[in-house]
Amino acid sequence: MPNQYEKIIEQQARLKQKIEREDFKLRQSKYYENRQARKARSRRLIQKWALLEKYFQANNLSVEQTEELLKTFAGYVNAHKPDKLKNDQPKVNP
């Protein structure tokens, strides 16, 4: 009887180790996904900022000045935005 008990305890220990390994893999996977999403967002923000600087010649403006510039033209741009660029349209990932 003690032999069977020891086997069960060993099996339980192995299962705990397996659960810990799987949990670790899952946490690593989620960390990687979050990291990839943050990297993609950072890349998008950098690209958009570069376009802002290019078309509005805003490379010498402070953050506050840039916001003021964008606020000045936001109403006009949003009112005249082509339908394909409006927010209610589904986004298509290239």
C-alpha distance (Angstrom), angle and dihedral (degrees) to the residues before:
residue distance angle dihedral
M1 . . .
P2 3.84 . .
N3 3.80 88.7 .
Q4 3.81 91.4 58.3
Y5 3.81 90.3 46.7
E6 3.81 90.5 52.7
K7 3.80 90.3 50.0
I8 3.78 90.6 52.4
I9 3.82 91.2 48.9
E10 3.84 90.5 49.7
Q11 3.79 90.8 47.8
Q12 3.79 90.0 49.8
A13 3.82 90.6 51.0
R14 3.82 91.1 49.9
L15 3.80 90.9 49.5
K16 3.80 91.1 49.4
Q17 3.80 89.8 51.9
K18 3.79 90.8 48.3
I19 3.81 91.0 49.8
E20 3.81 90.2 49.5
R21 3.83 91.3 50.4
E22 3.80 92.1 48.6
D23 3.80 91.1 46.5
F24 3.79 90.1 51.0
K25 3.81 91.2 49.6
L26 3.80 90.5 50.0
R27 3.82 92.7 49.9
Q28 3.82 90.5 48.0
S29 3.80 90.3 49.8
K30 3.81 92.5 51.0
Y31 3.81 90.8 46.4
Y32 3.80 90.1 51.9
E33 3.81 92.5 48.5
N34 3.81 91.6 49.3
R35 3.78 90.5 46.9
Q36 3.80 91.3 51.2
A37 3.81 91.1 49.2
R38 3.82 91.2 50.3
K39 3.80 91.3 48.2
A40 3.80 91.2 50.1
R41 3.81 91.3 48.8
S42 3.81 91.8 48.6
R43 3.79 90.4 49.9
R44 3.82 91.2 49.9
L45 3.80 92.1 49.1
I46 3.79 92.2 49.6
Q47 3.80 91.8 48.9
K48 3.81 92.2 48.9
W49 3.79 92.1 47.4
A50 3.80 89.8 50.9
L51 3.81 90.1 52.7
L52 3.80 90.6 48.2
E53 3.80 90.5 52.5
K54 3.79 91.6 45.7
Y55 3.80 99.5 49.2
F56 3.81 99.9 32.2
Q57 3.80 96.6 33.9
A58 3.79 86.8 -127.8
N59 3.80 100.0 148.5
N60 3.82 92.4 111.8
L61 3.81 96.1 45.1
S62 3.79 122.8 104.1
V63 3.79 120.3 -125.6
E64 3.80 90.1 -100.1
Q65 3.81 92.6 49.0
T66 3.79 90.8 48.0
E67 3.79 90.5 51.6
E68 3.80 90.2 49.7
L69 3.81 90.3 50.8
L70 3.80 91.9 49.8
K71 3.80 92.9 46.5
T72 3.80 89.1 52.3
F73 3.80 92.8 58.4
A74 3.83 101.5 27.3
G75 3.81 95.6 93.2
Y76 3.79 93.6 50.5
V77 3.79 94.7 43.7
N78 3.81 94.2 47.8
A79 3.81 91.9 46.5
H80 3.81 92.5 51.0
K81 3.79 99.5 36.4
P82 3.82 113.0 131.3
D83 3.80 113.9 -109.1
K84 3.80 91.9 -114.5
L85 3.83 89.6 61.4
K86 3.79 98.0 47.7
N87 3.81 119.5 112.5
D88 3.80 95.7 -118.8
Q89 3.80 90.6 67.1
P90 3.82 117.2 92.7
K91 3.76 114.4 -103.1
V92 3.78 117.6 -117.0
N93 3.78 117.0 -152.8
P94 3.79 113.5 -144.9
